[in-house]
Amino acid sequence: MMKSSGDFDQLRNRILELSRNRQRVIIGIDGPCGSGKTTLAGRLKEALPSCAVIHTDDFFLQPSMRTVERLAEPGGNMDRERLYEEVMKRAGEKNGFTYRKYDCQTGAFSPVDVIGASIMIVEGSYSLHPDLASHYDLTVFLNIDPEEQLNRLEKRVGKERLSRFVNEWIPLENRYFQALGIASKADIRLNSKAL
C-alpha cells in the first residue's frame, strides 16, 4: 500500500510506465464517497498526456432498473452493464467512441465523446465491481477515515443532505466494499490524506 506524500507521483509514474507498452491503458479508481476519487482523477488528467476521465456517476441506475432484486445486490445501484457496453467494450476503438451520460435529476442522456485518449480513468463508487475489474490495467482504492468522510461530505452537500449519505449511500457502499472485498483486490490502496 502506498502511504507517503509521494503517492501521487508514484501512481502517475506507474501509469506512464504501463502506457509505454500498451496502446490504451484503463485505470479504475474506487473508494467511499468523499475519499477524493474525482479529485485524484482530475489531478491525473492534468499530469498525464492524452488522458480521459469517465465518472461512474454518469451511469447512475435509471428508475426502471431499480428493482428490489437489483438494489439487493452489492453494487447493484450502478448501471455497470451500460458502463461495460458503452465504455469498456469500446475503449480500444482507434477513432474513439461516444457514451451516454445519464443525468439522474432530469432523467435525460447527453453524449460524451472520448477521442484520442491513450489513458482512460474510470472513477467513482462501484467502478471496481467484479463485472468490470478484469478490464482495468491498474486498480486503485482510496481509503478515508469515517470522521473525515463525514466532514468532507457535510462541506460538500450541507447538513440537510448529509443524512441521506449517512442513512443510504454510505451503507450501500460499505456493503459493496465488504461483500466483494473491493479494497483487498485493488492493485494500489491509498490514504486520501496523502493526496
Secondary structure per residue as TSV (DSSP state, phi and psi in degrees):
chain	resnum	aa	ss	phi	psi
A	1	M	-	360.0	129.5
A	2	M	B	-76.4	134.1
A	3	K	-	-132.6	-16.8
A	4	S	S	-79.4	172.2
A	5	S	T	-67.6	-14.1
A	6	G	T	-87.3	9.7
A	7	D	H	-54.2	-45.2
A	8	F	H	-61.5	-46.1
A	9	D	H	-63.1	-40.0
A	10	Q	H	-63.3	-42.4
A	11	L	H	-65.0	-46.9
A	12	R	H	-57.6	-45.4
A	13	N	H	-64.9	-36.9
A	14	R	H	-65.6	-40.2
A	15	I	H	-65.5	-42.8
A	16	L	H	-61.1	-40.2
A	17	E	H	-62.2	-43.7
A	18	L	H	-62.3	-39.2
A	19	S	H	-70.6	-18.0
A	20	R	H	-68.9	-26.5
A	21	N	S	-108.9	1.6
A	22	R	-	-136.2	149.3
A	23	Q	S	-71.7	-35.8
A	24	R	-	-140.8	133.1
A	25	V	E	-115.0	131.7
A	26	I	E	-117.5	124.1
A	27	I	E	-112.3	136.6
A	28	G	E	-112.2	131.6
A	29	I	E	-123.9	117.2
A	30	D	E	-124.9	169.7
A	31	G	-	152.0	172.4
A	32	P	S	-62.0	155.2
A	33	C	T	-60.4	138.8
A	34	G	T	86.3	0.5
A	35	S	S	-82.5	-11.1
A	36	G	S	105.6	19.9
A	37	K	H	-60.8	-48.3
A	38	T	H	-66.5	-39.3
A	39	T	H	-63.8	-45.5
A	40	L	H	-62.2	-44.8
A	41	A	H	-61.5	-40.0
A	42	G	H	-63.8	-41.5
A	43	R	H	-64.7	-40.6
A	44	L	H	-65.4	-38.9
A	45	K	H	-61.6	-40.8
A	46	E	H	-66.3	-33.9
A	47	A	H	-89.6	-16.2
A	48	L	S	-114.0	134.9
A	49	P	T	-71.0	146.6
A	50	S	T	54.0	53.9
A	51	C	E	-117.9	136.8
A	52	A	E	-119.2	147.1
A	53	V	E	-118.7	128.1
A	54	I	E	-112.7	131.2
A	55	H	E	-101.8	130.9
A	56	T	G	-65.6	-20.5
A	57	D	G	-58.7	-25.6
A	58	D	G	-70.7	-9.3
A	59	F	G	-119.2	31.7
A	60	F	B	-58.1	142.4
A	61	L	-	-66.2	126.4
A	62	Q	-	-70.6	151.4
A	63	P	G	-52.4	-38.9
A	64	S	G	-65.4	-18.7
A	65	M	G	-95.9	-7.3
A	66	R	-	-82.8	66.8
A	67	T	-	-86.0	162.8
A	68	V	H	-58.5	-42.9
A	69	E	H	-63.5	-43.8
A	70	R	H	-65.3	-45.3
A	71	L	H	-71.5	-15.8
A	72	A	H	-79.0	-17.5
A	73	E	S	-74.2	136.5
A	74	P	T	-60.6	121.4
A	75	G	T	80.9	12.1
A	76	G	T	-75.1	-8.8
A	77	N	T	-93.1	20.3
A	78	M	B	-125.8	141.6
A	79	D	-	-81.3	73.2
A	80	R	H	-68.2	-26.0
A	81	E	H	-65.0	-42.5
A	82	R	H	-70.8	-37.1
A	83	L	H	-59.5	-42.3
A	84	Y	H	-64.1	-50.5
A	85	E	H	-64.9	-43.0
A	86	E	H	-91.6	-19.2
A	87	V	T	-121.4	-65.6
A	88	M	G	-58.5	-46.7
A	89	K	G	-66.3	-26.3
A	90	R	G	-106.0	1.2
A	91	A	T	-58.9	-28.9
A	92	G	T	-86.7	0.2
A	93	E	-	-65.0	125.9
A	94	K	T	-61.2	-35.8
A	95	N	T	-91.7	11.5
A	96	G	-	84.2	-172.4
A	97	F	E	-157.7	169.7
A	98	T	E	-125.0	133.4
A	99	Y	E	-118.9	168.1
A	100	R	E	-103.0	121.7
A	101	K	E	-85.9	127.1
A	102	Y	E	-98.9	128.6
A	103	D	E	-99.7	108.7
A	104	C	T	-70.6	-17.8
A	105	Q	T	-75.2	-40.6
A	106	T	T	-103.8	-18.0
A	107	G	T	77.3	12.8
A	108	A	E	-101.3	155.5
A	109	F	E	-107.1	146.5
A	110	S	E	-136.9	145.3
A	111	P	E	-76.4	143.4
A	112	V	E	-128.0	121.8
A	113	D	E	-90.7	134.8
A	114	V	E	-119.7	102.3
A	115	I	-	-128.3	134.9
A	116	G	S	69.8	20.9
A	117	A	-	-98.0	116.1
A	118	S	S	-88.5	-15.6
A	119	I	E	-123.2	127.7
A	120	M	E	-125.1	127.2
A	121	I	E	-111.1	123.8
A	122	V	E	-104.4	113.8
A	123	E	E	-121.3	143.9
A	124	G	S	138.0	165.0
A	125	S	T	-57.8	137.9
A	126	Y	T	77.9	5.2
A	127	S	T	-67.8	-23.5
A	128	L	T	-101.0	23.5
A	129	H	-	-54.1	142.7
A	130	P	H	-53.0	-28.5
A	131	D	H	-67.7	-18.0
A	132	L	H	-113.8	-25.4
A	133	A	H	-55.1	-36.3
A	134	S	T	-70.7	-10.8
A	135	H	T	-89.7	-4.7
A	136	Y	-	-93.2	147.8
A	137	D	S	-88.0	-21.4
A	138	L	E	-155.0	135.8
A	139	T	E	-121.3	141.3
A	140	V	E	-129.2	135.8
A	141	F	E	-121.4	128.6
A	142	L	E	-98.6	127.5
A	143	N	E	-96.9	151.4
A	144	I	-	-148.5	142.0
A	145	D	-	-64.8	133.9
A	146	P	H	-54.9	-37.8
A	147	E	H	-67.7	-42.5
A	148	E	H	-63.8	-37.9
A	149	Q	H	-58.9	-47.3
A	150	L	H	-64.8	-38.5
A	151	N	H	-61.5	-45.9
A	152	R	H	-64.7	-43.9
A	153	L	H	-65.3	-38.4
A	154	E	H	-63.0	-40.3
A	155	K	H	-64.9	-35.3
A	156	R	H	-76.6	-44.9
A	157	V	H	-113.8	-11.1
A	158	G	H	88.3	162.6
A	159	K	H	-63.3	-37.1
A	160	E	H	-62.1	-42.7
A	161	R	H	-88.5	-11.0
A	162	L	H	-61.7	-34.6
A	163	S	H	-61.1	-32.2
A	164	R	H	-66.2	-38.2
A	165	F	I	-64.6	-46.4
A	166	V	I	-64.6	-41.1
A	167	N	I	-91.5	-19.9
A	168	E	I	-124.6	-63.7
A	169	W	I	-68.8	-45.5
A	170	I	H	-64.0	-45.4
A	171	P	H	-60.5	-38.2
A	172	L	H	-62.9	-45.0
A	173	E	H	-63.2	-46.4
A	174	N	H	-61.1	-38.6
A	175	R	H	-63.0	-42.1
A	176	Y	H	-62.7	-48.7
A	177	F	H	-59.3	-45.6
A	178	Q	H	-74.0	-46.1
A	179	A	H	-64.5	-34.2
A	180	L	H	-107.3	2.8
A	181	G	T	57.7	41.5
A	182	I	H	-60.9	-49.3
A	183	A	H	-61.9	-43.1
A	184	S	H	-69.4	-21.3
A	185	K	H	-90.2	-11.1
A	186	A	-	-71.1	145.6
A	187	D	S	-65.7	-37.6
A	188	I	E	-132.6	133.5
A	189	R	E	-118.2	127.5
A	190	L	E	-122.0	147.3
A	191	N	E	-88.1	128.9
A	192	S	G	-61.8	-24.9
A	193	K	G	-68.1	-22.6
A	194	A	G	-81.2	-6.4
A	195	L	-	-99.8	360.0
